[in-house]
Amino acid sequence: MCNVIETLSAIKPYISGRLLSQVFSPEVLGRYPYRAFIKGHCLGCGRRMYDEEMFPENRTPRAMCQACYDEWTKTDTHYCEICGDFLGESKILKQREEPKEVSHRLHDGQCMDYFSVISAKVLGEDMSFLRDNSADEVELLGSAQPLYALPSQRHILKELSFPIPALDYQPMEHLDFSSVEPTYKGKKIKVLRNHR
């Protein structure tokens, strides 16, 4: 099983004193912002977790509650949960062999490292070595709940501590495509109705 605490220990010398944006690509950071995760709250649903859930006896530490973990691992996925890109055939085959192994659902390297960082934060590891944990960041968060959650199927958006700008767009429900001429490879075609 993937041990996020061991992975964090291995990458800690390379990310200490730096902002996560200096270490990880925008694709990795974009879907799940670091500040959205809170110590002791499930990565998936944001529910408060007990120490017994996070640190089961004789098992690797868990940053997800059992229900979210089961939901996340119940089917094969072809896309990395962190960056959203295609995983590759070898990872997909490994998921079938070991369906409960988290590392088969993430790219190696940056995606796995970032998953370890956010998981370690949830597990209560000391993250003060990151510049992202400055006093300004903590003050900005206040008592906010997780804004984003893993996996994307269980994405939960909690009430934000800042206003969301209103989006100005026109819904497409008013469009009528029945008057559009049917085409195939750029040429008009005649639609034959079912005659009986």
C-alpha positions in Angstrom: 0.0 0.0 0.0 1.0 3.6 -0.6 2.3 5.3 2.5 1.9 9.1 2.1 3.9 9.8 5.2 6.9 8.0 3.8 6.5 9.7 0.5 6.3 13.1 2.2 9.5 12.3 4.2 11.3 11.5 0.9 10.3 14.7 -0.9 10.5 17.0 2.1 14.1 18.2 1.5 13.1 19.2 -2.1 10.0 21.2 -1.1 11.1 22.7 2.3 10.8 26.5 2.4 9.2 26.8 -1.0 5.7 27.6 -2.2 3.9 24.6 -3.7 3.5 26.6 -6.9 7.3 26.6 -7.2 7.4 22.8 -7.0 4.3 21.5 -8.7 2.8 22.4 -12.1 -0.5 24.3 -12.4 -2.2 21.2 -13.7 -1.3 19.4 -10.5 -2.3 22.2 -8.2 -5.3 23.4 -10.2 -7.9 20.7 -9.4 -7.3 20.5 -5.6 -5.9 23.6 -4.0 -3.7 22.9 -1.0 -5.5 25.4 1.3 -8.8 23.6 0.7 -7.9 20.6 2.9 -8.1 20.7 6.7 -6.4 18.6 9.3 -8.5 15.7 10.4 -11.1 16.0 7.6 -11.6 13.4 4.9 -10.1 14.2 1.5 -13.3 13.0 -0.2 -16.3 14.3 1.7 -14.7 16.8 4.2 -16.2 14.9 7.2 -14.3 15.0 10.5 -12.4 11.7 10.9 -11.4 10.0 14.2 -7.8 9.1 14.9 -8.8 5.4 14.7 -9.9 6.0 11.1 -6.8 7.9 10.0 -4.4 5.6 11.8 -5.8 2.1 11.8 -3.8 -0.5 13.7 -1.2 -2.4 11.6 -2.3 -0.5 8.4 -1.0 2.5 6.4 -2.4 5.9 7.4 -5.6 7.0 5.7 -6.6 10.5 4.7 -10.0 9.3 3.4 -12.9 7.8 5.3 -13.8 4.2 4.4 -16.9 5.2 2.4 -15.0 7.7 0.2 -12.1 5.2 -0.3 -14.5 2.4 -1.3 -16.3 4.8 -3.7 -13.0 5.9 -5.2 -11.6 2.4 -5.7 -14.8 0.6 -6.8 -14.2 1.0 -10.6 -11.2 1.3 -12.8 -10.3 4.8 -13.9 -8.3 5.9 -17.0 -7.5 9.3 -15.7 -5.3 10.6 -12.8 -7.4 12.0 -10.0 -4.9 14.8 -9.3 -4.1 16.2 -12.8 -6.9 14.7 -14.8 -4.6 13.4 -17.6 -4.7 9.8 -19.1 -3.0 7.3 -16.8 -1.6 4.9 -19.4 -2.3 1.2 -19.9 0.2 -0.1 -17.3 -1.6 1.9 -14.5 -5.0 0.7 -15.7 -3.9 -2.9 -15.8 -2.4 -2.5 -12.3 -5.8 -1.2 -11.0 -7.4 -4.5 -12.1 -4.7 -6.5 -10.3 -4.8 -4.4 -7.2 -8.0 -2.4 -7.2 -7.6 -0.9 -3.7 -4.1 0.5 -4.3 -4.2 4.3 -4.5 -0.9 4.7 -6.3 -2.3 2.9 -9.4 -4.9 5.8 -9.7 -2.3 8.6 -9.8 0.7 9.4 -12.0 4.1 8.7 -10.5 6.1 11.8 -9.7 4.4 15.2 -9.2 0.8 13.8 -8.9 1.8 11.1 -6.3 3.9 13.6 -4.4 1.1 16.2 -4.3 -1.4 13.6 -3.2 1.1 12.8 -0.4 1.3 16.5 0.6 -2.4 17.0 0.9 -2.9 13.6 2.6 -0.2 14.4 5.1 -1.9 17.8 5.8 -5.2 16.0 6.5 -3.4 13.4 8.7 -2.0 16.3 10.9 1.6 16.1 9.9 3.7 19.2 10.6 3.6 21.2 7.3 5.3 24.3 8.6 8.3 23.5 6.3 6.1 24.8 3.4 5.9 28.5 2.7 2.2 27.9 1.9 1.6 27.5 5.6 2.4 31.2 6.5 0.4 33.1 9.0 -1.3 35.0 6.2 -2.6 31.8 4.7 -4.0 30.6 8.1 -5.7 34.0 8.7 -7.2 33.9 5.2 -8.7 30.5 5.8 -10.2 31.2 9.2 -12.5 28.4 10.1 -13.4 27.6 6.5 -14.4 24.0 5.6 -12.8 22.2 2.7 -13.6 23.9 -0.6 -12.7 20.9 -2.8 -12.7 17.2 -2.1 -11.2 14.1 -3.6 -12.3 12.1 -5.6 -14.0 14.2 -8.2 -17.1 12.0 -8.2 -17.8 13.1 -4.6 -16.8 16.8 -5.1 -18.3 18.9 -2.4 -18.3 22.7 -2.4 -18.8 24.2 1.0 -19.7 27.7 1.8 -16.9 30.1 0.9 -15.5 32.8 3.1 -15.3 35.2 0.2 -18.0 36.3 -2.4 -18.3 34.4 -5.7 -18.7 36.7 -8.7 -22.0 36.2 -10.6 -21.5 34.5 -13.9 -23.0 36.3 -16.9 -23.9 33.7 -19.6 -27.0 32.7 -21.5 -28.3 29.2 -21.1 -28.5 27.2 -24.2 -32.0 25.8 -23.5 -33.6 28.5 -25.8 -31.7 27.2 -28.9 -33.7 25.2 -31.4 -31.6 22.8 -33.5 -34.5 21.3 -35.4 -34.2 23.9 -38.1 -30.5 23.1 -38.7 -29.9 21.3 -42.0 -28.3 17.8 -41.3 -24.9 17.4 -42.9 -22.3 14.6 -43.2 -18.7 15.6 -43.9 -19.8 19.1 -44.9 -22.4 18.0 -47.4 -26.2 18.3 -46.9 -28.0 15.0 -46.5 -31.6 14.0 -46.8 -33.2 12.4 -43.8 -35.5 9.6 -44.6 -38.4 9.2 -42.3 -39.4 5.7 -41.2 -42.1 4.5 -43.8 -44.4 1.7 -42.9 
